[in-house]
Every structure is written in structure tokens, then in C-alpha cells.
Amino acid sequence: MGQARNRKTEIDTLKAQGPRAKIKRFMVRGEINPDGTVTFPTQDLDPAQRDFVESCERVINTQQVPEMAKQGTRATPDDALAYVMYNTKEDFQASLGIGLKTTPDQAWQLLYSEFAGVTQQGFPKIGDRYNRAQLDEISQGNGHMMDLLTEGGIWPWPNARCVMKRQGDYMVVIGTI
């Protein structure tokens, strides 16, 4: 009887904390549909992340998209970027931006590299992207190595336990050591 009472108290405590208390950090890019709405992939997310993304998708599609339509604007895959990010319960965002200065792919790379730099815990992971300023922030002088590499140049970085490759204005983690 005592175990059941303790379990009920534990469940009530978890419910009181709400779903955001259990959300792990993530960032996901949305797909712009032909009608201007957005669909976010959720297959690789855990249930709390999935619930958060689905609620953001609902808000974007039922509030932001109709408001843009009233202004005579519609998102297209060529000029819009949608994403959802969750860092902490005080630091999260869902966005649909139209009329980008760069391509949607370039905008995503910039946003994702900023997110990865802010949320980085432990050592870099494959796919993480860093611009020169982020490399210098990690350790003074790392940006110089980026300056020395040509496009496609490789930098094994033993202290960070990773191998990086120069891709345009970014160093991308392509392996771990």
C-alpha cells in the first residue's frame, strides 16, 4: 500500500512539473509545403520533444500562416525557413521566416551552428558546425587554423576529440577521435 501511495506522489509531482521539464535540447528544420504551411519531422524526437514540435507546428499553421496570407505573403521553399528549437524552459523558439537575405539552406546552417555552439555539452559531435568566432570562443587562436585551411581542408583537433573539415565559412565536425 505504501509503494502505491509513493508512486502516486511521484506521478503527481511529474505531472505538476509539466512536459517541458523533461524536454531535452534539440533543433529541427521544417518543410515548407506548397500551400505555405509548415510540416516538421518528428520521427527522431522523443515524446516530449514531439509534443512540443507538434504544438509549435499547430500555432504556426493556424495563426502565423493565415496572418501572412492577409498581408498577401506566402512561404515558399525558395525564400522561407521554419524551425523549432528548445534549449531550456526559458530559451525556446518556433519560427517561420519569409524573405531571407540568403538561401534557406545557408540560413539554416547559420542558425544551427549558433544553436550547436550555445548548447554544446562535452565534446563536438559529428555534424556540428562552427564559424570562426565560435572557434575562437572555444579556445583563443582556433580560428587561425580555419584561416590556414582551403575549402575541403581537414583539421584533426585532438583536444576537442574531433576531426573538422572546412566548408565555406564553417568548420564541420566529420569525425571523432
N, C-alpha and C positions, 0 to 999 in steps of 0.2 A: 504494500500500500504506500509506503514511504517513497519507493522508487518512482511510482506513477505520479505522485504529488511533485517530486523533484523534477521529473521530466516535463510535467505540465508547466511548472515555473520556468524552466529553461525555454520551452516553446513560446510562452508568453513574452519572455524577455527578447527572444529573436524577432517576434512579430512587432514588438514595440520599437526595435531598432530600425525597422523598415528595410526594404530591399536594397537601398543604396549603401547601407552599412556593409554589404557583402560584395559590392561590385569591385572587381579588380581593374586596374588600369588597362585601357585599350583605346584604339582609334581605328575607325573603319570608314572607308570611302563609299559613297552612294553611287548608284547608277541613275542617270537621267533618262527617263522614259520619253517616248515620242510625244506624249500629251503634256510634258513638262513636269509631271510628278516625279517623285524620287523613290527608289527601292534600295534598301540596304541589305547586303548579305549578312546573314546571321548564323550560318551553319557552323562556323568555327568559334562561336561565342558560348559562354556558359549561360545557364538560365537567367541569372540576374542581369548580365550584360544584354542578353537577347531582349528581355522585358524593357530595359532602358532604351535600347535602339528602336524597338517597335513603337514605343510611346513617342519618341522623337520623330519618327517617320510619320506617325499619325498627325502630329502637330504641324509639321512642315506641309504635308499634303492637304490638310483641311483648313489651315489658316494662312500660311505664307504663300502657297501657290495661287489660291484664289485672289489674294490681295495683289499679287504681281499681275494677274490677269486683268484686274480692274485698271491697272496702270498701263495696260497694253503690252506687257512683257511676259515672255515665257522662256523657261530654261531650255537650253538645248545642249547636247553633249559637246558641242564645239566651243561654247562660251560660258559654261557653268560648272561649278564644283559643289558637291554636297558631301558633308562628313559629319560624323558624331565622334566626339572624344570624351573620355572620362578619365580624369586624373585623381581627384579626390571629391568628397561630397560638397566641397566648396568650389571646385575647379572642374567644370564640365561645360560642354557646348555642343549644340546641334546647329548646323548652318547650311544654307543654300545660297551661294553667291553667283550672281549673273554679271556678265560684262567684265571679265577678268583682263588684266593687263598682259598676262602670259597665257600659255595654253593651260587647260585644266590639269594635264599631267605635270607640268612644271610647278603649278600652284600646289598640287598635292605633295610633290616631293619636298617643297619648302616647308609646308605645314607639318608634314610627317617628321621631317628631320628636326624641326623645332620641338615637336612633341617628344620625340625619342631623346633629345638632349635634356629636356626638363625632367622626364620620368625615368631616365636611365638609372638602374639599380644594378650594382655589381659590374660585371664586365660587358662590353658591347656584344650584341648578338648579330648573327647573320641577317643582313638586310638593313641594319641601322645605317643612317646617313648623317654625315656631319659636314657643315660648311667650315670655312677657315676659322671664323671667330669661335665656333664651338670647340674646335680642336685646341685653340689657344686657351680657352676657358678651362678645359680639362687639365692641361699642363702647358705652362708657358713654353713657347717655341715649337709646339707640334705643327702649327700652321706653316712653318718654314718647310717642313718635309713635304707638305702638299704643294708648296710653290716650286719645289725641285722636281716634281713628277710631271711627265707629259700625260696626255689623255691615255688612259688604259694602264698607267704605271701602277706597280704593286709595292706596297709597304707592309712588311711584317712588323707588327708592333708588339714585341714580347711583353712589355709592362701592362698592356691592356689585354693581352692574351687573344689577339685577333690579327687578321690579315686584311688590309684595306686596299681598295682599287680606286684610282682617280676616275671619276665620271663627271666631266664638266666642272661645275663649281662645287662638287661634293666629293667626299671620300666615303665609299660604301664598304661596309664590312662584308667580305666574301668568304671568310673562313675564320675558324677559331683555332687557337694553339693550345 
